[in-house]
Amino acid sequence: MSASQQIKTLQNERRRVVAGLYLRRTTIADMATATGVDVRTICRDLDWLKALWAKELLADPVEQRSRDLAALDQLEKDAATKYLETKEAQWWDRVLKAQERRAKLLGLDAKEVLPGATPANPLYVAQVGYDINAVMDDPEIRAKVLELHQLIQAKTGGEGLIIEGEGGVI
């Protein structure tokens, strides 16, 4: 292997390491120490990596999502390892945040959209933390709910507001 090929190979390996450190939110000074190069070299490597990632993002969003998921996997593993070593709650919180971000990236936490919804006028199923039967015992609230039900039926061509409780369905 020629000298220029060896330099290129070392540069690529360093950039791979810098990318991993960057994804772990390592400071530039710590990256320089870890790789044994000057801070200016790390800055140039980061500029090169960011330009590469920006180009890939425009070319292939699926690849970017894959990269993000890989970074999340690494962050989750690192945080879980730290938690097992220290038993500090902050590390477990980071594991949970990584899992929440993964679910969001994959669309696992998508809201359930009601029939009759449009992009301009979305309707969602909402989880509520109150007793619907107790609320519906109030005649004023019951009248407002029934009025809303009729409005939704009129706007959606027959679809209505469905509220289920132990006492029945509206």
mmCIF file of the C-alpha atoms, coordinates in Angstrom:
data_MODEL
# 
_entry.id   MODEL 
# 
loop_
_atom_site.group_PDB 
_atom_site.id 
_atom_site.type_symbol 
_atom_site.label_atom_id 
_atom_site.label_alt_id 
_atom_site.label_comp_id 
_atom_site.label_asym_id 
_atom_site.label_entity_id 
_atom_site.label_seq_id 
_atom_site.pdbx_PDB_ins_code 
_atom_site.Cartn_x 
_atom_site.Cartn_y 
_atom_site.Cartn_z 
_atom_site.occupancy 
_atom_site.B_iso_or_equiv 
_atom_site.pdbx_formal_charge 
_atom_site.auth_seq_id 
_atom_site.auth_comp_id 
_atom_site.auth_asym_id 
_atom_site.auth_atom_id 
_atom_site.pdbx_PDB_model_num 
ATOM 1   C CA . MET A 1 1   ? 0.000   0.000  0.000  1.00 0.00 ? 1   MET A CA 1 
ATOM 2   C CA . SER A 1 2   ? 1.363   3.425  -0.937 1.00 0.00 ? 2   SER A CA 1 
ATOM 3   C CA . ALA A 1 3   ? 1.934   6.194  1.604  1.00 0.00 ? 3   ALA A CA 1 
ATOM 4   C CA . SER A 1 4   ? -1.049  8.196  0.317  1.00 0.00 ? 4   SER A CA 1 
ATOM 5   C CA . GLN A 1 5   ? -3.304  5.141  0.584  1.00 0.00 ? 5   GLN A CA 1 
ATOM 6   C CA . GLN A 1 6   ? -2.115  4.576  4.165  1.00 0.00 ? 6   GLN A CA 1 
ATOM 7   C CA . ILE A 1 7   ? -2.869  8.222  5.028  1.00 0.00 ? 7   ILE A CA 1 
ATOM 8   C CA . LYS A 1 8   ? -6.330  7.942  3.463  1.00 0.00 ? 8   LYS A CA 1 
ATOM 9   C CA . THR A 1 9   ? -7.012  4.707  5.376  1.00 0.00 ? 9   THR A CA 1 
ATOM 10  C CA . LEU A 1 10  ? -5.952  6.324  8.678  1.00 0.00 ? 10  LEU A CA 1 
ATOM 11  C CA . GLN A 1 11  ? -8.053  9.404  7.890  1.00 0.00 ? 11  GLN A CA 1 
ATOM 12  C CA . ASN A 1 12  ? -11.135 7.279  7.155  1.00 0.00 ? 12  ASN A CA 1 
ATOM 13  C CA . GLU A 1 13  ? -10.665 5.293  10.360 1.00 0.00 ? 13  GLU A CA 1 
ATOM 14  C CA . ARG A 1 14  ? -10.249 8.513  12.383 1.00 0.00 ? 14  ARG A CA 1 
ATOM 15  C CA . ARG A 1 15  ? -13.396 9.977  10.798 1.00 0.00 ? 15  ARG A CA 1 
ATOM 16  C CA . ARG A 1 16  ? -15.307 6.818  11.673 1.00 0.00 ? 16  ARG A CA 1 
ATOM 17  C CA . VAL A 1 17  ? -14.168 7.171  15.291 1.00 0.00 ? 17  VAL A CA 1 
ATOM 18  C CA . VAL A 1 18  ? -14.956 10.915 15.281 1.00 0.00 ? 18  VAL A CA 1 
ATOM 19  C CA . ALA A 1 19  ? -18.442 10.194 13.918 1.00 0.00 ? 19  ALA A CA 1 
ATOM 20  C CA . GLY A 1 20  ? -19.092 7.714  16.729 1.00 0.00 ? 20  GLY A CA 1 
ATOM 21  C CA . LEU A 1 21  ? -17.824 10.161 19.334 1.00 0.00 ? 21  LEU A CA 1 
ATOM 22  C CA . TYR A 1 22  ? -19.892 12.967 17.808 1.00 0.00 ? 22  TYR A CA 1 
ATOM 23  C CA . LEU A 1 23  ? -23.043 10.844 17.977 1.00 0.00 ? 23  LEU A CA 1 
ATOM 24  C CA . ARG A 1 24  ? -22.281 10.265 21.662 1.00 0.00 ? 24  ARG A CA 1 
ATOM 25  C CA . ARG A 1 25  ? -22.084 14.069 22.105 1.00 0.00 ? 25  ARG A CA 1 
ATOM 26  C CA . THR A 1 26  ? -18.394 14.011 23.000 1.00 0.00 ? 26  THR A CA 1 
ATOM 27  C CA . THR A 1 27  ? -16.702 17.409 23.132 1.00 0.00 ? 27  THR A CA 1 
ATOM 28  C CA . ILE A 1 28  ? -14.304 18.389 20.365 1.00 0.00 ? 28  ILE A CA 1 
ATOM 29  C CA . ALA A 1 29  ? -11.422 18.557 22.847 1.00 0.00 ? 29  ALA A CA 1 
ATOM 30  C CA . ASP A 1 30  ? -12.172 15.012 24.060 1.00 0.00 ? 30  ASP A CA 1 
ATOM 31  C CA . MET A 1 31  ? -12.389 13.799 20.454 1.00 0.00 ? 31  MET A CA 1 
ATOM 32  C CA . ALA A 1 32  ? -8.967  15.299 19.775 1.00 0.00 ? 32  ALA A CA 1 
ATOM 33  C CA . THR A 1 33  ? -7.532  13.599 22.856 1.00 0.00 ? 33  THR A CA 1 
ATOM 34  C CA . ALA A 1 34  ? -9.136  10.253 21.973 1.00 0.00 ? 34  ALA A CA 1 
ATOM 35  C CA . THR A 1 35  ? -7.829  10.297 18.403 1.00 0.00 ? 35  THR A CA 1 
ATOM 36  C CA . GLY A 1 36  ? -4.462  11.935 19.120 1.00 0.00 ? 36  GLY A CA 1 
ATOM 37  C CA . VAL A 1 37  ? -4.916  14.786 16.641 1.00 0.00 ? 37  VAL A CA 1 
ATOM 38  C CA . ASP A 1 38  ? -5.300  18.555 16.868 1.00 0.00 ? 38  ASP A CA 1 
ATOM 39  C CA . VAL A 1 39  ? -8.685  20.187 17.574 1.00 0.00 ? 39  VAL A CA 1 
ATOM 40  C CA . ARG A 1 40  ? -8.540  21.840 14.126 1.00 0.00 ? 40  ARG A CA 1 
ATOM 41  C CA . THR A 1 41  ? -8.305  18.410 12.508 1.00 0.00 ? 41  THR A CA 1 
ATOM 42  C CA . ILE A 1 42  ? -11.392 17.280 14.441 1.00 0.00 ? 42  ILE A CA 1 
ATOM 43  C CA . CYS A 1 43  ? -13.241 20.412 13.272 1.00 0.00 ? 43  CYS A CA 1 
ATOM 44  C CA . ARG A 1 44  ? -12.324 19.654 9.659  1.00 0.00 ? 44  ARG A CA 1 
ATOM 45  C CA . ASP A 1 45  ? -13.414 16.029 10.107 1.00 0.00 ? 45  ASP A CA 1 
ATOM 46  C CA . LEU A 1 46  ? -16.746 17.170 11.584 1.00 0.00 ? 46  LEU A CA 1 
ATOM 47  C CA . ASP A 1 47  ? -17.286 19.616 8.726  1.00 0.00 ? 47  ASP A CA 1 
ATOM 48  C CA . TRP A 1 48  ? -16.605 16.808 6.251  1.00 0.00 ? 48  TRP A CA 1 
ATOM 49  C CA . LEU A 1 49  ? -18.934 14.407 8.097  1.00 0.00 ? 49  LEU A CA 1 
ATOM 50  C CA . LYS A 1 50  ? -21.759 16.947 8.365  1.00 0.00 ? 50  LYS A CA 1 
ATOM 51  C CA . ALA A 1 51  ? -21.484 17.736 4.647  1.00 0.00 ? 51  ALA A CA 1 
ATOM 52  C CA . LEU A 1 52  ? -21.561 14.011 3.864  1.00 0.00 ? 52  LEU A CA 1 
ATOM 53  C CA . TRP A 1 53  ? -24.589 13.457 6.107  1.00 0.00 ? 53  TRP A CA 1 
ATOM 54  C CA . ALA A 1 54  ? -26.411 16.454 4.617  1.00 0.00 ? 54  ALA A CA 1 
ATOM 55  C CA . LYS A 1 55  ? -25.785 15.108 1.115  1.00 0.00 ? 55  LYS A CA 1 
ATOM 56  C CA . GLU A 1 56  ? -27.002 11.647 2.109  1.00 0.00 ? 56  GLU A CA 1 
ATOM 57  C CA . LEU A 1 57  ? -30.075 13.115 3.782  1.00 0.00 ? 57  LEU A CA 1 
ATOM 58  C CA . LEU A 1 58  ? -31.110 14.764 0.537  1.00 0.00 ? 58  LEU A CA 1 
ATOM 59  C CA . ALA A 1 59  ? -30.356 11.632 -1.439 1.00 0.00 ? 59  ALA A CA 1 
ATOM 60  C CA . ASP A 1 60  ? -31.812 8.961  0.842  1.00 0.00 ? 60  ASP A CA 1 
ATOM 61  C CA . PRO A 1 61  ? -34.056 9.728  3.854  1.00 0.00 ? 61  PRO A CA 1 
ATOM 62  C CA . VAL A 1 62  ? -34.372 6.007  4.605  1.00 0.00 ? 62  VAL A CA 1 
ATOM 63  C CA . GLU A 1 63  ? -30.613 5.794  5.064  1.00 0.00 ? 63  GLU A CA 1 
ATOM 64  C CA . GLN A 1 64  ? -30.726 8.804  7.400  1.00 0.00 ? 64  GLN A CA 1 
ATOM 65  C CA . ARG A 1 65  ? -33.436 7.159  9.483  1.00 0.00 ? 65  ARG A CA 1 
ATOM 66  C CA . SER A 1 66  ? -31.311 4.002  9.626  1.00 0.00 ? 66  SER A CA 1 
ATOM 67  C CA . ARG A 1 67  ? -28.329 6.032  10.790 1.00 0.00 ? 67  ARG A CA 1 
ATOM 68  C CA . ASP A 1 68  ? -30.461 7.780  13.428 1.00 0.00 ? 68  ASP A CA 1 
ATOM 69  C CA . LEU A 1 69  ? -31.762 4.439  14.661 1.00 0.00 ? 69  LEU A CA 1 
ATOM 70  C CA . ALA A 1 70  ? -28.215 3.069  14.840 1.00 0.00 ? 70  ALA A CA 1 
ATOM 71  C CA . ALA A 1 71  ? -27.123 6.101  16.855 1.00 0.00 ? 71  ALA A CA 1 
ATOM 72  C CA . LEU A 1 72  ? -30.095 5.644  19.171 1.00 0.00 ? 72  LEU A CA 1 
ATOM 73  C CA . ASP A 1 73  ? -29.177 1.979  19.630 1.00 0.00 ? 73  ASP A CA 1 
ATOM 74  C CA . GLN A 1 74  ? -25.655 2.980  20.637 1.00 0.00 ? 74  GLN A CA 1 
ATOM 75  C CA . LEU A 1 75  ? -26.901 5.703  22.987 1.00 0.00 ? 75  LEU A CA 1 
ATOM 76  C CA . GLU A 1 76  ? -29.337 3.281  24.598 1.00 0.00 ? 76  GLU A CA 1 
ATOM 77  C CA . LYS A 1 77  ? -26.645 0.615  25.045 1.00 0.00 ? 77  LYS A CA 1 
ATOM 78  C CA . ASP A 1 78  ? -24.202 3.127  26.533 1.00 0.00 ? 78  ASP A CA 1 
ATOM 79  C CA . ALA A 1 79  ? -26.827 4.495  28.932 1.00 0.00 ? 79  ALA A CA 1 
ATOM 80  C CA . ALA A 1 80  ? -27.932 1.000  29.952 1.00 0.00 ? 80  ALA A CA 1 
ATOM 81  C CA . THR A 1 81  ? -24.328 0.007  30.626 1.00 0.00 ? 81  THR A CA 1 
ATOM 82  C CA . LYS A 1 82  ? -23.822 3.123  32.758 1.00 0.00 ? 82  LYS A CA 1 
ATOM 83  C CA . TYR A 1 83  ? -27.045 2.378  34.632 1.00 0.00 ? 83  TYR A CA 1 
ATOM 84  C CA . LEU A 1 84  ? -25.940 -1.187 35.374 1.00 0.00 ? 84  LEU A CA 1 
ATOM 85  C CA . GLU A 1 85  ? -22.582 0.134  36.628 1.00 0.00 ? 85  GLU A CA 1 
ATOM 86  C CA . THR A 1 86  ? -23.893 3.024  38.756 1.00 0.00 ? 86  THR A CA 1 
ATOM 87  C CA . LYS A 1 87  ? -27.609 2.327  39.375 1.00 0.00 ? 87  LYS A CA 1 
ATOM 88  C CA . GLU A 1 88  ? -28.155 6.098  38.900 1.00 0.00 ? 88  GLU A CA 1 
ATOM 89  C CA . ALA A 1 89  ? -31.672 6.957  37.724 1.00 0.00 ? 89  ALA A CA 1 
ATOM 90  C CA . GLN A 1 90  ? -30.400 9.543  35.229 1.00 0.00 ? 90  GLN A CA 1 
ATOM 91  C CA . TRP A 1 91  ? -28.969 6.770  33.053 1.00 0.00 ? 91  TRP A CA 1 
ATOM 92  C CA . TRP A 1 92  ? -32.242 4.844  33.081 1.00 0.00 ? 92  TRP A CA 1 
ATOM 93  C CA . ASP A 1 93  ? -34.032 8.066  32.048 1.00 0.00 ? 93  ASP A CA 1 
ATOM 94  C CA . ARG A 1 94  ? -31.698 8.280  29.052 1.00 0.00 ? 94  ARG A CA 1 
ATOM 95  C CA . VAL A 1 95  ? -32.522 4.698  28.096 1.00 0.00 ? 95  VAL A CA 1 
ATOM 96  C CA . LEU A 1 96  ? -36.239 5.538  28.191 1.00 0.00 ? 96  LEU A CA 1 
ATOM 97  C CA . LYS A 1 97  ? -35.716 8.722  26.161 1.00 0.00 ? 97  LYS A CA 1 
ATOM 98  C CA . ALA A 1 98  ? -33.861 6.748  23.495 1.00 0.00 ? 98  ALA A CA 1 
ATOM 99  C CA . GLN A 1 99  ? -36.720 4.237  23.365 1.00 0.00 ? 99  GLN A CA 1 
ATOM 100 C CA . GLU A 1 100 ? -39.293 7.046  23.086 1.00 0.00 ? 100 GLU A CA 1 
ATOM 101 C CA . ARG A 1 101 ? -37.320 8.657  20.249 1.00 0.00 ? 101 ARG A CA 1 
ATOM 102 C CA . ARG A 1 102 ? -37.095 5.313  18.427 1.00 0.00 ? 102 ARG A CA 1 
ATOM 103 C CA . ALA A 1 103 ? -40.875 4.837  18.721 1.00 0.00 ? 103 ALA A CA 1 
ATOM 104 C CA . LYS A 1 104 ? -41.405 8.328  17.326 1.00 0.00 ? 104 LYS A CA 1 
ATOM 105 C CA . LEU A 1 105 ? -38.992 7.766  14.405 1.00 0.00 ? 105 LEU A CA 1 
ATOM 106 C CA . LEU A 1 106 ? -40.738 4.504  13.552 1.00 0.00 ? 106 LEU A CA 1 
ATOM 107 C CA . GLY A 1 107 ? -44.227 6.013  13.924 1.00 0.00 ? 107 GLY A CA 1 
ATOM 108 C CA . LEU A 1 108 ? -45.207 3.576  16.654 1.00 0.00 ? 108 LEU A CA 1 
ATOM 109 C CA . ASP A 1 109 ? -46.882 6.278  18.743 1.00 0.00 ? 109 ASP A CA 1 
ATOM 110 C CA . ALA A 1 110 ? -49.094 7.630  15.968 1.00 0.00 ? 110 ALA A CA 1 
ATOM 111 C CA . LYS A 1 111 ? -52.445 8.975  17.090 1.00 0.00 ? 111 LYS A CA 1 
ATOM 112 C CA . GLU A 1 112 ? -55.561 7.127  16.011 1.00 0.00 ? 112 GLU A CA 1 
ATOM 113 C CA . VAL A 1 113 ? -57.443 9.354  13.571 1.00 0.00 ? 113 VAL A CA 1 
ATOM 114 C CA . LEU A 1 114 ? -61.233 9.338  13.677 1.00 0.00 ? 114 LEU A CA 1 
ATOM 115 C CA . PRO A 1 115 ? -63.408 8.667  10.619 1.00 0.00 ? 115 PRO A CA 1 
ATOM 116 C CA . GLY A 1 116 ? -64.350 11.880 8.841  1.00 0.00 ? 116 GLY A CA 1 
ATOM 117 C CA . ALA A 1 117 ? -61.059 13.605 9.712  1.00 0.00 ? 117 ALA A CA 1 
ATOM 118 C CA . THR A 1 118 ? -59.183 15.495 7.008  1.00 0.00 ? 118 THR A CA 1 
ATOM 119 C CA . PRO A 1 119 ? -55.635 16.888 6.991  1.00 0.00 ? 119 PRO A CA 1 
ATOM 120 C CA . ALA A 1 120 ? -57.117 20.378 7.360  1.00 0.00 ? 120 ALA A CA 1 
ATOM 121 C CA . ASN A 1 121 ? -59.504 19.289 10.118 1.00 0.00 ? 121 ASN A CA 1 
ATOM 122 C CA . PRO A 1 122 ? -57.971 16.370 12.062 1.00 0.00 ? 122 PRO A CA 1 
ATOM 123 C CA . LEU A 1 123 ? -59.926 14.525 14.725 1.00 0.00 ? 123 LEU A CA 1 
ATOM 124 C CA . TYR A 1 124 ? -58.111 12.297 17.213 1.00 0.00 ? 124 TYR A CA 1 
ATOM 125 C CA . VAL A 1 125 ? -59.036 9.749  19.831 1.00 0.00 ? 125 VAL A CA 1 
ATOM 126 C CA . ALA A 1 126 ? -57.973 11.164 23.166 1.00 0.00 ? 126 ALA A CA 1 
ATOM 127 C CA . GLN A 1 127 ? -57.332 9.187  26.327 1.00 0.00 ? 127 GLN A CA 1 
ATOM 128 C CA . VAL A 1 128 ? -59.041 10.943 29.207 1.00 0.00 ? 128 VAL A CA 1 
ATOM 129 C CA . GLY A 1 129 ? -58.430 10.672 32.902 1.00 0.00 ? 129 GLY A CA 1 
ATOM 130 C CA . TYR A 1 130 ? -61.930 11.251 34.243 1.00 0.00 ? 130 TYR A CA 1 
ATOM 131 C CA . ASP A 1 131 ? -65.099 9.245  34.851 1.00 0.00 ? 131 ASP A CA 1 
ATOM 132 C CA . ILE A 1 132 ? -67.363 9.843  31.823 1.00 0.00 ? 132 ILE A CA 1 
ATOM 133 C CA . ASN A 1 133 ? -70.422 8.663  33.752 1.00 0.00 ? 133 ASN A CA 1 
ATOM 134 C CA . ALA A 1 134 ? -69.920 11.311 36.440 1.00 0.00 ? 134 ALA A CA 1 
ATOM 135 C CA . VAL A 1 135 ? -69.414 14.017 33.811 1.00 0.00 ? 135 VAL A CA 1 
ATOM 136 C CA . MET A 1 136 ? -72.496 13.000 31.856 1.00 0.00 ? 136 MET A CA 1 
ATOM 137 C CA . ASP A 1 137 ? -74.633 13.257 35.026 1.00 0.00 ? 137 ASP A CA 1 
ATOM 138 C CA . ASP A 1 138 ? -74.261 17.043 34.747 1.00 0.00 ? 138 ASP A CA 1 
ATOM 139 C CA . PRO A 1 139 ? -77.216 18.166 32.526 1.00 0.00 ? 139 PRO A CA 1 
ATOM 140 C CA . GLU A 1 140 ? -75.320 21.194 31.149 1.00 0.00 ? 140 GLU A CA 1 
ATOM 141 C CA . ILE A 1 141 ? -72.297 19.130 30.077 1.00 0.00 ? 141 ILE A CA 1 
ATOM 142 C CA . ARG A 1 142 ? -74.547 16.380 28.703 1.00 0.00 ? 142 ARG A CA 1 
ATOM 143 C CA . ALA A 1 143 ? -76.387 18.950 26.550 1.00 0.00 ? 143 ALA A CA 1 
ATOM 144 C CA . LYS A 1 144 ? -73.088 20.323 25.211 1.00 0.00 ? 144 LYS A CA 1 
ATOM 145 C CA . VAL A 1 145 ? -71.797 16.822 24.401 1.00 0.00 ? 145 VAL A CA 1 
ATOM 146 C CA . LEU A 1 146 ? -75.025 15.972 22.563 1.00 0.00 ? 146 LEU A CA 1 
ATOM 147 C CA . GLU A 1 147 ? -74.822 19.280 20.667 1.00 0.00 ? 147 GLU A CA 1 
ATOM 148 C CA . LEU A 1 148 ? -71.228 18.483 19.652 1.00 0.00 ? 148 LEU A CA 1 
ATOM 149 C CA . HIS A 1 149 ? -72.335 14.977 18.647 1.00 0.00 ? 149 HIS A CA 1 
ATOM 150 C CA . GLN A 1 150 ? -75.013 16.425 16.334 1.00 0.00 ? 150 GLN A CA 1 
ATOM 151 C CA . LEU A 1 151 ? -72.537 18.904 14.830 1.00 0.00 ? 151 LEU A CA 1 
ATOM 152 C CA . ILE A 1 152 ? -70.042 16.129 14.107 1.00 0.00 ? 152 ILE A CA 1 
ATOM 153 C CA . GLN A 1 153 ? -72.809 14.005 12.533 1.00 0.00 ? 153 GLN A CA 1 
ATOM 154 C CA . ALA A 1 154 ? -73.830 16.898 10.294 1.00 0.00 ? 154 ALA A CA 1 
ATOM 155 C CA . LYS A 1 155 ? -70.242 17.618 9.175  1.00 0.00 ? 155 LYS A CA 1 
ATOM 156 C CA . THR A 1 156 ? -69.217 13.997 8.618  1.00 0.00 ? 156 THR A CA 1 
ATOM 157 C CA . GLY A 1 157 ? -72.333 12.696 6.918  1.00 0.00 ? 157 GLY A CA 1 
ATOM 158 C CA . GLY A 1 158 ? -73.593 10.495 9.712  1.00 0.00 ? 158 GLY A CA 1 
ATOM 159 C CA . GLU A 1 159 ? -70.441 9.679  11.682 1.00 0.00 ? 159 GLU A CA 1 
ATOM 160 C CA . GLY A 1 160 ? -70.799 10.866 15.246 1.00 0.00 ? 160 GLY A CA 1 
ATOM 161 C CA . LEU A 1 161 ? -69.045 11.353 18.525 1.00 0.00 ? 161 LEU A CA 1 
ATOM 162 C CA . ILE A 1 162 ? -68.816 8.045  20.361 1.00 0.00 ? 162 ILE A CA 1 
ATOM 163 C CA . ILE A 1 163 ? -68.434 8.139  24.115 1.00 0.00 ? 163 ILE A CA 1 
ATOM 164 C CA . GLU A 1 164 ? -68.444 4.849  25.943 1.00 0.00 ? 164 GLU A CA 1 
ATOM 165 C CA . GLY A 1 165 ? -68.948 4.429  29.631 1.00 0.00 ? 165 GLY A CA 1 
ATOM 166 C CA . GLU A 1 166 ? -70.362 1.865  32.016 1.00 0.00 ? 166 GLU A CA 1 
ATOM 167 C CA . GLY A 1 167 ? -73.803 3.407  31.614 1.00 0.00 ? 167 GLY A CA 1 
ATOM 168 C CA . GLY A 1 168 ? -73.897 2.963  27.840 1.00 0.00 ? 168 GLY A CA 1 
ATOM 169 C CA . VAL A 1 169 ? -72.884 4.595  24.600 1.00 0.00 ? 169 VAL A CA 1 
ATOM 170 C CA . ILE A 1 170 ? -73.884 8.003  23.253 1.00 0.00 ? 170 ILE A CA 1 
# 
